[in-house]
Amino acid sequence: MKKIFSILLVGIAIFTFAFSNSALAADSANGATIFNANCAACHAGGKNLVQANKTLKIDALKEYGMDSAEAIITQVTNGKNAMPAFKGRLNDAQIEDVAAYVLDQADKW
């Protein structure tokens, strides 16, 4: 009985780990939809209509320390300067998806 219980616990742990990792994976395609609905007014084509030098192109993201998902998530969540905070308007998964989309597009814009 003890052996079956141990095997069952290991199976549950593996399933939980696998499921949680896939659940946390950001969805760039969904991020594109969210970006177009919420961000494109100021950032169409990776540009920045408010501060022209702070684009979403990879060189600018690197220059301003915004070339990681964590940095973009923080910026979108909390806002900064002219950029509004999207916390409360977008949930965490949506913000993660937007970050994934921005990083996927950064070298294409």
Secondary structure as UniProt FT lines:
FT   HELIX           2..24
FT   HELIX           28..38
FT   HELIX           40..43
FT   HELIX           44..46
FT   TURN            52..53
FT   HELIX           58..63
FT   TURN            64..65
FT   HELIX           69..78
FT   TURN            81..82
FT   TURN            88..89
FT   HELIX           92..105
FT   TURN            106..108
//
